[in-house]
Amino acid sequence: MSDPFHILDGDMDAPPAFEEAVREAVARLDETAARFEALQSGVPAERYTDEEWRVIEGAAAELEEAVERAEESYVAVLYDSHAWYRIMESLQRITLRLQSAVGIMERARDRAPG
């Protein structure tokens, strides 16, 4: 008799290995950072409102800080196995912040000047 409470498909793939998840998170961050940098250099600053500019500057500062901390974070993994979880959380937080800023930048790029 089959299990009536079995709601998951038995053919589902196993969750990704942690190393694969880290690689995917880094790839998403790299892709988002490249889009952010392209828009930052391509959209004139006068297109942004003061509030939009604060969000963009904050995202840029957070990205810069993350790059500066990256080496220290990976060294921390040698001594603290839980450091990977903090790295993943940081990658996700920065990616989301950049994606938000990219959305603002795209709207500013697309709206009529003036």
C-alpha positions, 0 to 999 in steps of 0.5 A, spaced: 500 500 500 502 506 498 503 512 503 497 516 503 501 522 506 507 522 501 506 528 497 513 529 494 514 526 487 519 520 488 523 522 482 525 529 485 532 531 484 536 531 491 538 538 493 544 541 491 550 540 495 553 545 499 559 547 494 554 547 488 549 552 492 555 556 494 557 556 486 550 558 484 550 564 489 556 567 487 554 566 480 548 570 481 552 575 485 557 576 479 551 576 474 547 582 478 554 586 480 555 586 472 548 588 471 549 593 476 556 596 474 553 597 467 547 601 469 551 605 474 556 607 468 550 608 463 545 612 467 546 619 468 546 621 476 541 626 474 536 621 472 535 619 479 531 622 485 535 623 492 532 617 495 533 612 489 541 615 489 541 613 496 539 606 495 544 605 489 550 608 493 548 604 499 548 598 494 555 600 491 558 601 498 555 594 501 558 590 494 565 594 495 565 592 503 563 585 501 569 584 496 573 587 501 571 582 506 571 576 502 578 573 503 577 574 510 571 570 510 574 564 506 580 564 511 575 564 517 572 557 514 578 554 516 577 555 523 569 555 523 565 551 519 559 555 520 562 561 517 560 558 510 553 559 512 554 566 514 558 567 507 551 564 504 547 569 508 551 575 506 551 573 498 544 572 498 543 579 502 548 583 497 545 580 491 538 582 493 540 589 495 543 589 488 537 586 484 533 592 488 538 597 486 538 594 479 530 595 478 531 602 480 536 604 475 532 600 470 526 605 471 530 611 472 534 609 465 527 608 462 523 614 464 523 620 460 529 625 462 527 631 466 
